């Protein structure tokens, strides 16, 4: 005799056909796995997201990624060695801080290109910074959502105010 399986509407996902329960919040949101965002978890009041522009091998960029990961803030990381920053995105940082604040004059790449003695106009810096991301002061962090904000370099005090 064959048994027919009954379909029962379940309020939470199960781990197998045996009906074992899996970890969920009271609202029925699955809490295990990479698809859950920090803002959906119970007890978490933030749904903040940040976008970090930098290079993986840069120590300050890694510090920023670790800072936001420890606080469970969703991050969108853009590695500038793999994907160049758009003109409009770079212009947003230049309008707020100016070219001088974005250029890392202490970097090794700045020395290698001989820019200490060169006299480069502000208009040429945009093209140069897009072509040579190692000249940028890392990380460039942009808070998404309301109110939007941006920082250049390691700015943990500012990031702390965002997270609160």
DRENDO-1510 file (C-alpha; in Angstrom, 1 decimal, always signed):
<recs>
REC; n; res; u; v; w
REC; 1; UNK; +0.0; +0.0; +0.0 .
REC; 2; UNK; +1.4; +3.4; -1.0 .
REC; 3; UNK; +1.3; +6.3; +1.4 .
REC; 4; UNK; +0.5; +9.7; +0.1 .
REC; 5; UNK; +2.5; +12.6; +1.5 .
REC; 6; UNK; +0.4; +15.3; +2.9 .
REC; 7; UNK; +1.4; +18.9; +2.1 .
REC; 8; UNK; +1.1; +21.1; +5.1 .
REC; 9; UNK; +1.6; +24.8; +5.1 .
REC; 10; UNK; +4.6; +25.5; +7.3 .
REC; 11; UNK; +5.4; +28.8; +9.0 .
REC; 12; UNK; +9.2; +28.2; +9.1 .
REC; 13; UNK; +11.6; +26.4; +6.8 .
REC; 14; UNK; +12.6; +22.9; +7.7 .
REC; 15; UNK; +15.9; +21.2; +7.3 .
REC; 16; UNK; +14.6; +18.0; +5.7 .
REC; 17; UNK; +11.6; +16.0; +4.9 .
REC; 18; UNK; +11.6; +14.8; +8.5 .
REC; 19; UNK; +10.4; +18.2; +9.7 .
REC; 20; UNK; +13.3; +19.3; +11.8 .
REC; 21; UNK; +13.1; +23.0; +12.5 .
REC; 22; UNK; +15.9; +25.4; +11.5 .
REC; 23; UNK; +17.0; +28.6; +13.2 .
REC; 24; UNK; +14.5; +31.5; +12.5 .
REC; 25; UNK; +13.4; +34.6; +14.3 .
REC; 26; UNK; +10.0; +35.0; +15.7 .
REC; 27; UNK; +8.9; +36.6; +12.5 .
REC; 28; UNK; +9.9; +33.5; +10.6 .
REC; 29; UNK; +13.1; +35.0; +9.0 .
REC; 30; UNK; +15.8; +32.4; +8.3 .
REC; 31; UNK; +18.9; +33.4; +10.4 .
REC; 32; UNK; +21.6; +31.1; +9.0 .
REC; 33; UNK; +23.4; +31.7; +5.8 .
REC; 34; UNK; +24.8; +34.5; +3.8 .
REC; 35; UNK; +21.5; +35.8; +2.4 .
REC; 36; UNK; +20.4; +37.4; +5.7 .
REC; 37; UNK; +21.2; +41.0; +6.1 .
REC; 38; UNK; +22.1; +42.4; +9.5 .
REC; 39; UNK; +19.2; +44.8; +9.5 .
REC; 40; UNK; +16.6; +42.0; +9.3 .
REC; 41; UNK; +17.8; +40.2; +12.4 .
REC; 42; UNK; +15.8; +40.6; +15.5 .
REC; 43; UNK; +17.2; +43.2; +18.0 .
REC; 44; UNK; +19.2; +45.0; +15.3 .
REC; 45; UNK; +18.1; +48.5; +14.8 .
REC; 46; UNK; +20.3; +49.4; +11.9 .
REC; 47; UNK; +19.8; +48.6; +8.2 .
REC; 48; UNK; +22.8; +50.8; +7.2 .
REC; 49; UNK; +24.9; +50.0; +4.1 .
REC; 50; UNK; +28.2; +51.4; +3.1 .
REC; 51; UNK; +30.2; +51.3; -0.1 .
REC; 52; UNK; +34.0; +51.0; +0.3 .
REC; 53; UNK; +36.4; +51.9; -2.5 .
REC; 54; UNK; +39.9; +50.6; -2.1 .
REC; 55; UNK; +42.4; +47.9; -2.8 .
REC; 56; UNK; +42.5; +44.5; -1.0 .
REC; 57; UNK; +46.2; +44.8; -0.3 .
REC; 58; UNK; +45.8; +48.2; +1.4 .
REC; 59; UNK; +45.9; +48.0; +5.2 .
REC; 60; UNK; +43.5; +50.9; +5.8 .
REC; 61; UNK; +41.0; +49.4; +3.5 .
REC; 62; UNK; +41.2; +46.1; +5.3 .
REC; 63; UNK; +40.7; +48.0; +8.6 .
REC; 64; UNK; +37.6; +49.6; +7.2 .
REC; 65; UNK; +36.2; +46.3; +6.0 .
REC; 66; UNK; +36.9; +44.8; +9.4 .
REC; 67; UNK; +35.3; +47.8; +11.3 .
REC; 68; UNK; +32.0; +47.5; +9.5 .
REC; 69; UNK; +32.0; +43.7; +9.5 .
REC; 70; UNK; +32.4; +43.6; +13.3 .
REC; 71; UNK; +29.4; +45.9; +13.6 .
REC; 72; UNK; +27.3; +43.8; +11.1 .
REC; 73; UNK; +26.9; +46.6; +8.6 .
REC; 74; UNK; +26.3; +45.5; +5.1 .
REC; 75; UNK; +29.3; +46.5; +2.9 .
REC; 76; UNK; +29.7; +46.8; -0.9 .
REC; 77; UNK; +33.4; +46.6; -1.6 .
REC; 78; UNK; +34.8; +47.8; -4.9 .
REC; 79; UNK; +38.4; +46.7; -5.5 .
REC; 80; UNK; +39.9; +49.5; -7.6 .
REC; 81; UNK; +42.5; +47.2; -9.1 .
REC; 82; UNK; +39.7; +45.1; -10.6 .
REC; 83; UNK; +37.2; +47.7; -11.4 .
REC; 84; UNK; +38.0; +51.4; -12.0 .
REC; 85; UNK; +36.0; +54.1; -10.2 .
REC; 86; UNK; +33.6; +56.1; -12.5 .
REC; 87; UNK; +34.2; +59.8; -13.2 .
REC; 88; UNK; +31.0; +60.8; -11.4 .
REC; 89; UNK; +31.8; +58.8; -8.3 .
REC; 90; UNK; +35.3; +60.3; -8.1 .
REC; 91; UNK; +33.8; +63.8; -8.7 .
REC; 92; UNK; +31.5; +63.4; -5.7 .
REC; 93; UNK; +34.6; +62.9; -3.5 .
REC; 94; UNK; +36.5; +65.7; -5.2 .
REC; 95; UNK; +33.6; +68.2; -4.7 .
REC; 96; UNK; +33.4; +67.4; -1.0 .
REC; 97; UNK; +37.1; +67.2; -0.1 .
REC; 98; UNK; +39.1; +68.6; -3.0 .
REC; 99; UNK; +41.9; +66.9; -5.0 .
REC; 100; UNK; +44.6; +67.5; -2.4 .
REC; 101; UNK; +42.7; +65.5; +0.2 .
REC; 102; UNK; +42.3; +62.5; -2.1 .
REC; 103; UNK; +45.9; +62.2; -3.3 .
REC; 104; UNK; +48.2; +60.2; -1.0 .
REC; 105; UNK; +51.4; +62.1; -1.3 .
REC; 106; UNK; +53.2; +59.6; +1.0 .
REC; 107; UNK; +52.5; +56.6; -1.2 .
REC; 108; UNK; +55.2; +54.6; -3.0 .
REC; 109; UNK; +53.4; +55.0; -6.4 .
REC; 110; UNK; +53.4; +58.8; -6.0 .
REC; 111; UNK; +57.2; +58.6; -5.7 .
REC; 112; UNK; +57.6; +56.1; -8.6 .
REC; 113; UNK; +55.7; +58.3; -11.0 .
REC; 114; UNK; +57.9; +61.3; -10.0 .
REC; 115; UNK; +54.9; +63.4; -9.0 .
REC; 116; UNK; +56.8; +65.2; -6.2 .
REC; 117; UNK; +58.4; +67.5; -8.7 .
REC; 118; UNK; +55.6; +67.5; -11.3 .
REC; 119; UNK; +53.0; +70.3; -11.5 .
REC; 120; UNK; +49.7; +68.6; -12.4 .
REC; 121; UNK; +46.5; +70.7; -12.8 .
REC; 122; UNK; +43.3; +69.7; -11.0 .
REC; 123; UNK; +41.7; +68.7; -14.3 .
REC; 124; UNK; +44.4; +66.2; -15.1 .
REC; 125; UNK; +44.3; +64.7; -11.6 .
REC; 126; UNK; +40.9; +63.1; -12.2 .
REC; 127; UNK; +42.2; +61.2; -15.2 .
REC; 128; UNK; +45.4; +60.3; -13.3 .
REC; 129; UNK; +43.5; +59.1; -10.2 .
REC; 130; UNK; +41.2; +56.9; -12.3 .
REC; 131; UNK; +44.2; +55.4; -14.2 .
REC; 132; UNK; +46.3; +55.0; -11.0 .
REC; 133; UNK; +44.1; +54.0; -8.0 .
REC; 134; UNK; +47.3; +53.5; -5.9 .
REC; 135; UNK; +47.6; +57.4; -5.8 .
REC; 136; UNK; +44.3; +57.7; -3.8 .
REC; 137; UNK; +44.2; +57.9; -0.1 .
REC; 138; UNK; +42.4; +54.7; +0.9 .
REC; 139; UNK; +39.7; +53.8; +1.8 .
REC; 140; UNK; +37.0; +56.0; +0.2 .
REC; 141; UNK; +33.8; +55.2; +2.2 .
REC; 142; UNK; +30.3; +56.2; +1.2 .
REC; 143; UNK; +27.3; +55.7; +3.5 .
REC; 144; UNK; +24.2; +54.7; +1.5 .
REC; 145; UNK; +20.8; +55.7; +2.6 .
REC; 146; UNK; +19.7; +58.6; +4.6 .
REC; 147; UNK; +21.5; +60.8; +5.3 .
REC; 148; UNK; +24.3; +60.0; +2.8 .
REC; 149; UNK; +27.8; +60.9; +3.8 .
REC; 150; UNK; +31.4; +60.2; +2.5 .
REC; 151; UNK; +34.9; +59.9; +4.1 .
REC; 152; UNK; +38.4; +59.7; +2.8 .
REC; 153; UNK; +41.0; +57.7; +4.6 .
REC; 154; UNK; +40.7; +55.9; +7.9 .
REC; 155; UNK; +37.9; +57.9; +9.7 .
REC; 156; UNK; +36.8; +55.6; +12.5 .
REC; 157; UNK; +35.3; +58.5; +14.6 .
REC; 158; UNK; +33.0; +59.4; +11.8 .
REC; 159; UNK; +32.1; +55.8; +11.1 .
REC; 160; UNK; +31.2; +55.3; +14.8 .
REC; 161; UNK; +28.7; +58.1; +14.5 .
REC; 162; UNK; +27.2; +56.4; +11.5 .
REC; 163; UNK; +26.7; +53.1; +13.3 .
REC; 164; UNK; +25.1; +54.6; +16.4 .
</recs>
